Each structure stands twice: as structure tokens, then as C-alpha cells.
Amino acid sequence: MVMQLLVSVDQLAQVAIVGVAYLLRLTDTCPSADETISSYVGRGQLRGARWAAIVAPAIDGLFVLLGEAPGHCRRNVESAFLGLPPKP
């Protein structure tokens, strides 16, 4: 239950951040309530967005410190949008 709560807070933060950027026309991507910050950043990486190349290593590094394998953002895109099972 705690993990689900943390994911929902992450999704809310993503909608708030990307929503403001969308309203200010800083991005053409409309926010999705089902997407986490990591997944949004991972999709930015796949599109070649320069901002994502800067942000992703920071997020990935945080999750490495928490014991996860490198590539957190990209793995979230693969499991959420490409239908691939999550990798450990």
C-alpha cells in the first residue's frame, strides 16, 4: 500500500509539473494521470529531448542509490507504454 501511495504522489507531481508546462506552451505533450515523472522523462530520452538527457541521469542515479539497476527512466517507459514486463 505504501508503494501505491508513493506512485500516486509521483503521478500527481508529474501532472502538476507537465500540466503547468503544457499550459505555458513549454511542451506539446499533454500530461497523463497514469504516468510517473520517470516515465515522462524516459519518453523524453527516447525522443532525444535535451532536457531529458540532463534530468534522466539524476533520477536514475537516485534510484541506483536506492538499490535499483541503472536505467530506471527508460525501464519505466518500456513497461508502461511498450507492454514489456518490468525488469528487476
Biopython code that builds the backbone (N, CA, C, O; Angstrom):
import numpy as np
from Bio.PDB.StructureBuilder import StructureBuilder

atoms = [
    (1, "MET", "N", (0.812, -1.192, 0.000)),
    (1, "MET", "CA", (0.000, 0.000, 0.000)),
    (1, "MET", "C", (0.860, 1.263, 0.000)),
    (1, "MET", "O", (0.516, 2.247, -0.655)),
    (2, "VAL", "N", (1.964, 1.240, 0.723)),
    (2, "VAL", "CA", (2.842, 2.410, 0.776)),
    (2, "VAL", "C", (3.405, 2.703, -0.609)),
    (2, "VAL", "O", (3.488, 3.861, -1.016)),
    (3, "MET", "N", (3.792, 1.654, -1.333)),
    (3, "MET", "CA", (4.342, 1.848, -2.674)),
    (3, "MET", "C", (3.303, 2.466, -3.601)),
    (3, "MET", "O", (3.632, 3.350, -4.392)),
    (4, "GLN", "N", (2.054, 2.014, -3.515)),
    (4, "GLN", "CA", (0.991, 2.577, -4.344)),
    (4, "GLN", "C", (0.766, 4.053, -4.023)),
    (4, "GLN", "O", (0.509, 4.854, -4.921)),
    (5, "LEU", "N", (0.862, 4.408, -2.759)),
    (5, "LEU", "CA", (0.717, 5.803, -2.352)),
    (5, "LEU", "C", (1.847, 6.650, -2.932)),
    (5, "LEU", "O", (1.610, 7.753, -3.425)),
    (6, "LEU", "N", (3.074, 6.135, -2.873)),
    (6, "LEU", "CA", (4.211, 6.867, -3.430)),
    (6, "LEU", "C", (4.073, 7.047, -4.947)),
    (6, "LEU", "O", (4.393, 8.110, -5.477)),
    (7, "VAL", "N", (3.600, 6.015, -5.638)),
    (7, "VAL", "CA", (3.399, 6.114, -7.085)),
    (7, "VAL", "C", (2.320, 7.149, -7.398)),
    (7, "VAL", "O", (2.460, 7.918, -8.349)),
    (8, "SER", "N", (1.251, 7.175, -6.612)),
    (8, "SER", "CA", (0.188, 8.152, -6.871)),
    (8, "SER", "C", (0.668, 9.580, -6.632)),
    (8, "SER", "O", (0.260, 10.493, -7.350)),
    (9, "VAL", "N", (1.527, 9.787, -5.638)),
    (9, "VAL", "CA", (2.105, 11.114, -5.401)),
    (9, "VAL", "C", (3.003, 11.493, -6.582)),
    (9, "VAL", "O", (2.997, 12.642, -7.025)),
    (10, "ASP", "N", (3.766, 10.535, -7.085)),
    (10, "ASP", "CA", (4.625, 10.753, -8.249)),
    (10, "ASP", "C", (3.781, 11.143, -9.469)),
    (10, "ASP", "O", (4.126, 12.075, -10.195)),
    (11, "GLN", "N", (2.682, 10.429, -9.688)),
    (11, "GLN", "CA", (1.805, 10.730, -10.821)),
    (11, "GLN", "C", (1.181, 12.118, -10.684)),
    (11, "GLN", "O", (1.075, 12.853, -11.666)),
    (12, "LEU", "N", (0.770, 12.473, -9.474)),
    (12, "LEU", "CA", (0.202, 13.800, -9.232)),
    (12, "LEU", "C", (1.233, 14.888, -9.514)),
    (12, "LEU", "O", (0.917, 15.903, -10.134)),
    (13, "ALA", "N", (2.456, 14.676, -9.061)),
    (13, "ALA", "CA", (3.522, 15.653, -9.303)),
    (13, "ALA", "C", (3.790, 15.795, -10.801)),
    (13, "ALA", "O", (4.004, 16.904, -11.290)),
    (14, "GLN", "N", (3.780, 14.686, -11.527)),
    (14, "GLN", "CA", (4.000, 14.726, -12.979)),
    (14, "GLN", "C", (2.898, 15.527, -13.660)),
    (14, "GLN", "O", (3.180, 16.344, -14.536)),
    (15, "VAL", "N", (1.644, 15.303, -13.268)),
    (15, "VAL", "CA", (0.532, 16.043, -13.871)),
    (15, "VAL", "C", (0.654, 17.533, -13.557)),
    (15, "VAL", "O", (0.400, 18.369, -14.423)),
    (16, "ALA", "N", (1.038, 17.869, -12.334)),
    (16, "ALA", "CA", (1.178, 19.277, -11.957)),
    (16, "ALA", "C", (2.311, 19.944, -12.737)),
    (16, "ALA", "O", (2.132, 21.030, -13.288)),
    (17, "ILE", "N", (3.468, 19.300, -12.783)),
    (17, "ILE", "CA", (4.636, 19.893, -13.455)),
    (17, "ILE", "C", (4.412, 19.987, -14.965)),
    (17, "ILE", "O", (4.577, 21.053, -15.558)),
    (18, "VAL", "N", (4.037, 18.875, -15.576)),
    (18, "VAL", "CA", (3.845, 18.866, -17.029)),
    (18, "VAL", "C", (2.609, 19.679, -17.406)),
    (18, "VAL", "O", (2.581, 20.311, -18.461)),
    (19, "GLY", "N", (1.590, 19.667, -16.550)),
    (19, "GLY", "CA", (0.387, 20.460, -16.818)),
    (19, "GLY", "C", (0.686, 21.945, -16.898)),
    (19, "GLY", "O", (0.207, 22.629, -17.802)),
    (20, "VAL", "N", (1.476, 22.447, -15.957)),
    (20, "VAL", "CA", (1.864, 23.863, -15.991)),
    (20, "VAL", "C", (2.695, 24.148, -17.239)),
    (20, "VAL", "O", (2.473, 25.149, -17.920)),
    (21, "ALA", "N", (3.649, 23.270, -17.537)),
    (21, "ALA", "CA", (4.474, 23.453, -18.736)),
    (21, "ALA", "C", (3.614, 23.429, -20.000)),
    (21, "ALA", "O", (3.863, 24.185, -20.939)),
    (22, "TYR", "N", (2.603, 22.560, -20.019)),
    (22, "TYR", "CA", (1.701, 22.466, -21.168)),
    (22, "TYR", "C", (0.881, 23.745, -21.315)),
    (22, "TYR", "O", (0.734, 24.267, -22.420)),
    (23, "LEU", "N", (0.349, 24.248, -20.204)),
    (23, "LEU", "CA", (-0.441, 25.483, -20.246)),
    (23, "LEU", "C", (0.399, 26.684, -20.668)),
    (23, "LEU", "O", (-0.096, 27.598, -21.328)),
    (24, "LEU", "N", (1.665, 26.675, -20.284)),
    (24, "LEU", "CA", (2.574, 27.756, -20.670)),
    (24, "LEU", "C", (3.186, 27.535, -22.054)),
    (24, "LEU", "O", (4.008, 28.328, -22.514)),
    (25, "ARG", "N", (2.777, 26.451, -22.707)),
    (25, "ARG", "CA", (3.250, 26.084, -24.046)),
    (25, "ARG", "C", (4.754, 25.819, -24.099)),
    (25, "ARG", "O", (5.416, 26.088, -25.101)),
    (26, "LEU", "N", (5.274, 25.282, -22.988)),
    (26, "LEU", "CA", (6.678, 24.886, -22.949)),
    (26, "LEU", "C", (6.869, 23.464, -23.450)),
    (26, "LEU", "O", (7.990, 23.041, -23.733)),
    (27, "THR", "N", (5.767, 22.727, -23.558)),
    (27, "THR", "CA", (5.784, 21.368, -24.087)),
    (27, "THR", "C", (4.510, 21.151, -24.884)),
    (27, "THR", "O", (3.487, 21.779, -24.612)),
    (28, "ASP", "N", (4.568, 20.274, -25.856)),
    (28, "ASP", "CA", (3.365, 19.944, -26.617)),
    (28, "ASP", "C", (2.758, 18.626, -26.150)),
    (28, "ASP", "O", (1.794, 18.134, -26.737)),
    (29, "THR", "N", (3.323, 18.063, -25.097)),
    (29, "THR", "CA", (2.839, 16.802, -24.546)),
    (29, "THR", "C", (1.859, 17.075, -23.415)),
    (29, "THR", "O", (2.221, 17.657, -22.393)),
    (30, "CYS", "N", (0.626, 16.654, -23.604)),
    (30, "CYS", "CA", (-0.392, 16.812, -22.573)),
    (30, "CYS", "C", (-0.112, 15.804, -21.452)),
    (30, "CYS", "O", (0.212, 14.652, -21.740)),
    (31, "PRO", "N", (-0.229, 16.210, -20.188)),
    (31, "PRO", "CA", (0.071, 15.280, -19.097)),
    (31, "PRO", "C", (-0.941, 14.145, -19.007)),
    (31, "PRO", "O", (-2.107, 14.301, -19.371)),
    (32, "SER", "N", (-0.479, 13.011, -18.519)),
    (32, "SER", "CA", (-1.332, 11.842, -18.318)),
    (32, "SER", "C", (-1.334, 11.474, -16.842)),
    (32, "SER", "O", (-0.276, 11.371, -16.222)),
    (33, "ALA", "N", (-2.517, 11.278, -16.283)),
    (33, "ALA", "CA", (-2.633, 10.936, -14.867)),
    (33, "ALA", "C", (-2.063, 9.555, -14.558)),
    (33, "ALA", "O", (-1.824, 9.235, -13.394)),
    (34, "ASP", "N", (-1.843, 8.743, -15.573)),
    (34, "ASP", "CA", (-1.314, 7.391, -15.365)),
    (34, "ASP", "C", (0.194, 7.308, -15.544)),
    (34, "ASP", "O", (0.755, 6.212, -15.527)),
    (35, "GLU", "N", (0.858, 8.443, -15.715)),
    (35, "GLU", "CA", (2.289, 8.429, -15.995)),
    (35, "GLU", "C", (3.076, 9.028, -14.832)),
    (35, "GLU", "O", (2.669, 10.025, -14.237)),
    (36, "THR", "N", (4.202, 8.405, -14.523)),
    (36, "THR", "CA", (5.084, 8.929, -13.477)),
    (36, "THR", "C", (6.097, 9.892, -14.092)),
    (36, "THR", "O", (6.244, 9.965, -15.312)),
    (37, "ILE", "N", (6.784, 10.619, -13.237)),
    (37, "ILE", "CA", (7.834, 11.525, -13.696)),
    (37, "ILE", "C", (8.905, 10.738, -14.445)),
    (37, "ILE", "O", (9.371, 11.167, -15.500)),
    (38, "SER", "N", (9.291, 9.594, -13.903)),
    (38, "SER", "CA", (10.333, 8.776, -14.536)),
    (38, "SER", "C", (9.942, 8.352, -15.941)),
    (38, "SER", "O", (10.765, 8.398, -16.856)),
    (39, "SER", "N", (8.709, 7.945, -16.118)),
    (39, "SER", "CA", (8.243, 7.518, -17.429)),
    (39, "SER", "C", (8.219, 8.687, -18.409)),
    (39, "SER", "O", (8.605, 8.535, -19.568)),
    (40, "TYR", "N", (7.771, 9.843, -17.950)),
    (40, "TYR", "CA", (7.748, 11.032, -18.805)),
    (40, "TYR", "C", (9.162, 11.400, -19.250)),
    (40, "TYR", "O", (9.397, 11.717, -20.416)),
    (41, "VAL", "N", (10.093, 11.352, -18.308)),
    (41, "VAL", "CA", (11.490, 11.656, -18.632)),
    (41, "VAL", "C", (12.056, 10.595, -19.577)),
    (41, "VAL", "O", (12.787, 10.927, -20.511)),
    (42, "GLY", "N", (11.727, 9.329, -19.343)),
    (42, "GLY", "CA", (12.189, 8.258, -20.225)),
    (42, "GLY", "C", (11.680, 8.426, -21.644)),
    (42, "GLY", "O", (12.416, 8.186, -22.600)),
    (43, "ARG", "N", (10.419, 8.838, -21.791)),
    (43, "ARG", "CA", (9.893, 9.097, -23.138)),
    (43, "ARG", "C", (10.627, 10.268, -23.782)),
    (43, "ARG", "O", (10.871, 10.268, -24.989)),
    (44, "GLY", "N", (10.975, 11.264, -22.973)),
    (44, "GLY", "CA", (11.773, 12.377, -23.486)),
    (44, "GLY", "C", (13.124, 11.901, -23.987)),
    (44, "GLY", "O", (13.610, 12.358, -25.022)),
    (45, "GLN", "N", (13.729, 10.979, -23.246)),
    (45, "GLN", "CA", (15.008, 10.391, -23.684)),
    (45, "GLN", "C", (14.856, 9.712, -25.042)),
    (45, "GLN", "O", (15.684, 9.903, -25.933)),
    (46, "LEU", "N", (13.800, 8.921, -25.194)),
    (46, "LEU", "CA", (13.585, 8.198, -26.449)),
    (46, "LEU", "C", (13.362, 9.148, -27.618)),
    (46, "LEU", "O", (13.718, 8.834, -28.754)),
    (47, "ARG", "N", (12.771, 10.316, -27.341)),
    (47, "ARG", "CA", (12.558, 11.324, -28.388)),
    (47, "ARG", "C", (13.812, 12.147, -28.652)),
    (47, "ARG", "O", (13.867, 12.903, -29.621)),
    (48, "GLY", "N", (14.823, 12.002, -27.791)),
    (48, "GLY", "CA", (16.059, 12.759, -27.963)),
    (48, "GLY", "C", (16.005, 14.167, -27.396)),
    (48, "GLY", "O", (16.785, 15.026, -27.806)),
    (49, "ALA", "N", (15.093, 14.420, -26.456)),
    (49, "ALA", "CA", (14.962, 15.748, -25.853)),
    (49, "ALA", "C", (16.186, 16.059, -24.992)),
    (49, "ALA", "O", (16.603, 15.247, -24.165)),
    (50, "ARG", "N", (16.745, 17.229, -25.197)),
    (50, "ARG", "CA", (17.961, 17.607, -24.468)),
    (50, "ARG", "C", (17.708, 17.702, -22.964)),
    (50, "ARG", "O", (18.554, 17.300, -22.165)),
    (51, "TRP", "N", (16.538, 18.235, -22.573)),
    (51, "TRP", "CA", (16.234, 18.356, -21.147)),
    (51, "TRP", "C", (16.203, 16.982, -20.484)),
    (51, "TRP", "O", (16.621, 16.840, -19.335)),
    (52, "ALA", "N", (15.708, 15.964, -21.203)),
    (52, "ALA", "CA", (15.629, 14.615, -20.639)),
    (52, "ALA", "C", (17.014, 14.010, -20.467)),
    (52, "ALA", "O", (17.250, 13.250, -19.528)),
    (53, "ALA", "N", (17.926, 14.344, -21.368)),
    (53, "ALA", "CA", (19.303, 13.851, -21.250)),
    (53, "ALA", "C", (19.987, 14.419, -20.013)),
    (53, "ALA", "O", (20.933, 13.826, -19.494)),
    (54, "ILE", "N", (19.511, 15.565, -19.542)),
    (54, "ILE", "CA", (20.062, 16.183, -18.336)),
    (54, "ILE", "C", (19.382, 15.635, -17.081)),
    (54, "ILE", "O", (20.045, 15.351, -16.084)),
    (55, "VAL", "N", (18.063, 15.491, -17.136)),
    (55, "VAL", "CA", (17.280, 15.089, -15.958)),
    (55, "VAL", "C", (17.383, 13.591, -15.672)),
    (55, "VAL", "O", (17.467, 13.194, -14.510)),
    (56, "ALA", "N", (17.379, 12.758, -16.704)),
    (56, "ALA", "CA", (17.366, 11.300, -16.517)),
    (56, "ALA", "C", (18.526, 10.777, -15.677)),
    (56, "ALA", "O", (18.290, 9.947, -14.800)),
    (57, "PRO", "N", (19.764, 11.214, -15.893)),
    (57, "PRO", "CA", (20.848, 10.697, -15.057)),
    (57, "PRO", "C", (20.663, 11.007, -13.568)),
    (57, "PRO", "O", (21.066, 10.216, -12.715)),
    (58, "ALA", "N", (20.061, 12.144, -13.260)),
    (58, "ALA", "CA", (19.813, 12.476, -11.852)),
    (58, "ALA", "C", (18.783, 11.524, -11.242)),
    (58, "ALA", "O", (18.973, 11.017, -10.137)),
    (59, "ILE", "N", (17.691, 11.287, -11.973)),
    (59, "ILE", "CA", (16.657, 10.366, -11.478)),
    (59, "ILE", "C", (17.210, 8.945, -11.409)),
    (59, "ILE", "O", (17.020, 8.250, -10.411)),
    (60, "ASP", "N", (17.892, 8.515, -12.468)),
    (60, "ASP", "CA", (18.475, 7.170, -12.485)),
    (60, "ASP", "C", (19.470, 6.997, -11.339)),
    (60, "ASP", "O", (19.496, 5.953, -10.688)),
    (61, "GLY", "N", (20.288, 8.021, -11.094)),
    (61, "GLY", "CA", (21.265, 7.966, -10.003)),
    (61, "GLY", "C", (20.610, 7.826, -8.646)),
    (61, "GLY", "O", (21.097, 7.092, -7.786)),
    (62, "LEU", "N", (19.500, 8.533, -8.452)),
    (62, "LEU", "CA", (18.762, 8.419, -7.189)),
    (62, "LEU", "C", (18.284, 6.988, -6.977)),
    (62, "LEU", "O", (18.403, 6.443, -5.880)),
    (63, "PHE", "N", (17.745, 6.386, -8.028)),
    (63, "PHE", "CA", (17.241, 5.023, -7.890)),
    (63, "PHE", "C", (18.364, 4.000, -7.756)),
    (63, "PHE", "O", (18.169, 2.954, -7.136)),
    (64, "VAL", "N", (19.532, 4.282, -8.324)),
    (64, "VAL", "CA", (20.696, 3.410, -8.101)),
    (64, "VAL", "C", (21.072, 3.447, -6.624)),
    (64, "VAL", "O", (21.378, 2.412, -6.033)),
    (65, "LEU", "N", (21.048, 4.639, -6.027)),
    (65, "LEU", "CA", (21.337, 4.755, -4.588)),
    (65, "LEU", "C", (20.324, 3.989, -3.744)),
    (65, "LEU", "O", (20.648, 3.513, -2.656)),
    (66, "LEU", "N", (19.096, 3.870, -4.250)),
    (66, "LEU", "CA", (18.048, 3.129, -3.543)),
    (66, "LEU", "C", (18.098, 1.630, -3.834)),
    (66, "LEU", "O", (17.249, 0.873, -3.363)),
    (67, "GLY", "N", (19.104, 1.202, -4.620)),
    (67, "GLY", "CA", (19.302, -0.227, -4.854)),
    (67, "GLY", "C", (18.779, -0.762, -6.166)),
    (67, "GLY", "O", (18.776, -1.975, -6.376)),
    (68, "GLU", "N", (18.336, 0.109, -7.052)),
    (68, "GLU", "CA", (17.805, -0.350, -8.333)),
    (68, "GLU", "C", (18.911, -0.333, -9.390)),
    (68, "GLU", "O", (19.907, 0.377, -9.243)),
    (69, "ALA", "N", (18.734, -1.104, -10.434)),
    (69, "ALA", "CA", (19.698, -1.134, -11.539)),
    (69, "ALA", "C", (19.644, 0.177, -12.317)),
    (69, "ALA", "O", (18.622, 0.862, -12.300)),
    (70, "PRO", "N", (20.735, 0.535, -12.999)),
    (70, "PRO", "CA", (20.727, 1.752, -13.824)),
    (70, "PRO", "C", (19.657, 1.688, -14.921)),
    (70, "PRO", "O", (19.232, 0.602, -15.315)),
    (71, "GLY", "N", (19.230, 2.849, -15.408)),
    (71, "GLY", "CA", (18.256, 2.906, -16.496)),
    (71, "GLY", "C", (16.814, 2.937, -16.040)),
    (71, "GLY", "O", (15.931, 2.485, -16.770)),
    (72, "HIS", "N", (16.551, 3.457, -14.858)),
    (72, "HIS", "CA", (15.206, 3.478, -14.282)),
    (72, "HIS", "C", (14.185, 4.143, -15.214)),
    (72, "HIS", "O", (13.113, 3.586, -15.447)),
    (73, "CYS", "N", (14.506, 5.316, -15.743)),
    (73, "CYS", "CA", (13.542, 6.060, -16.568)),
    (73, "CYS", "C", (13.152, 5.281, -17.816)),
    (73, "CYS", "O", (11.970, 5.177, -18.143)),
    (74, "ARG", "N", (14.127, 4.744, -18.503)),
    (74, "ARG", "CA", (13.841, 4.000, -19.732)),
    (74, "ARG", "C", (13.053, 2.727, -19.430)),
    (74, "ARG", "O", (12.155, 2.365, -20.191)),
    (75, "ARG", "N", (13.374, 2.048, -18.339)),
    (75, "ARG", "CA", (12.623, 0.840, -17.969)),
    (75, "ARG", "C", (11.163, 1.168, -17.699)),
    (75, "ARG", "O", (10.285, 0.367, -18.023)),
    (76, "ASN", "N", (10.884, 2.323, -17.114)),
    (76, "ASN", "CA", (9.500, 2.698, -16.845)),
    (76, "ASN", "C", (8.723, 2.922, -18.125)),
    (76, "ASN", "O", (7.537, 2.599, -18.184)),
    (77, "VAL", "N", (9.350, 3.460, -19.139)),
    (77, "VAL", "CA", (8.684, 3.632, -20.431)),
    (77, "VAL", "C", (8.411, 2.274, -21.049)),
    (77, "VAL", "O", (7.318, 2.032, -21.562)),
    (78, "GLU", "N", (9.392, 1.388, -21.004)),
    (78, "GLU", "CA", (9.233, 0.067, -21.606)),
    (78, "GLU", "C", (8.083, -0.696, -20.974)),
    (78, "GLU", "O", (7.321, -1.354, -21.682)),
    (79, "SER", "N", (7.939, -0.624, -19.659)),
    (79, "SER", "CA", (6.875, -1.385, -19.009)),
    (79, "SER", "C", (5.528, -0.687, -19.137)),
    (79, "SER", "O", (4.502, -1.358, -19.253)),
    (80, "ALA", "N", (5.505, 0.645, -19.119)),
    (80, "ALA", "CA", (4.237, 1.368, -19.139)),
    (80, "ALA", "C", (3.658, 1.521, -20.543)),
    (80, "ALA", "O", (2.445, 1.409, -20.722)),
    (81, "PHE", "N", (4.502, 1.775, -21.538)),
    (81, "PHE", "CA", (3.995, 2.121, -22.856)),
    (81, "PHE", "C", (4.263, 1.086, -23.936)),
    (81, "PHE", "O", (3.549, 1.039, -24.938)),
    (82, "LEU", "N", (5.266, 0.271, -23.750)),
    (82, "LEU", "CA", (5.593, -0.705, -24.782)),
    (82, "LEU", "C", (5.091, -2.100, -24.442)),
    (82, "LEU", "O", (5.281, -3.034, -25.221)),
    (83, "GLY", "N", (4.453, -2.248, -23.288)),
    (83, "GLY", "CA", (3.879, -3.522, -22.903)),
    (83, "GLY", "C", (4.882, -4.575, -22.488)),
    (83, "GLY", "O", (4.541, -5.755, -22.400)),
    (84, "LEU", "N", (6.113, -4.167, -22.231)),
    (84, "LEU", "CA", (7.123, -5.128, -21.796)),
    (84, "LEU", "C", (7.049, -5.308, -20.288)),
    (84, "LEU", "O", (6.725, -4.359, -19.573)),
    (85, "PRO", "N", (7.341, -6.499, -19.790)),
    (85, "PRO", "CA", (7.302, -6.697, -18.342)),
    (85, "PRO", "C", (8.408, -5.895, -17.666)),
    (85, "PRO", "O", (9.481, -5.716, -18.243)),
    (86, "PRO", "N", (8.161, -5.410, -16.445)),
    (86, "PRO", "CA", (9.197, -4.664, -15.723)),
    (86, "PRO", "C", (10.423, -5.521, -15.485)),
    (86, "PRO", "O", (10.313, -6.714, -15.201)),
    (87, "LYS", "N", (11.594, -4.907, -15.602)),
    (87, "LYS", "CA", (12.844, -5.608, -15.327)),
    (87, "LYS", "C", (13.259, -5.312, -13.895)),
    (87, "LYS", "O", (12.974, -4.233, -13.376)),
    (88, "PRO", "N", (13.932, -6.266, -13.251)),
    (88, "PRO", "CA", (14.354, -6.028, -11.860)),
    (88, "PRO", "C", (15.381, -4.923, -11.748)),
    (88, "PRO", "O", (15.831, -4.608, -10.646)),
]
sb = StructureBuilder()
sb.init_structure("model")
sb.init_model(0)
sb.init_chain("A")
sb.init_seg("    ")
for serial, (resi, resn, name, xyz) in enumerate(atoms, 1):
    if name == "N":
        sb.init_residue(resn, " ", resi, " ")
    sb.init_atom(name, np.array(xyz, "f"), 0.0, 1.0, " ", f" {name:<3s}", serial, name[0])
structure = sb.get_structure()
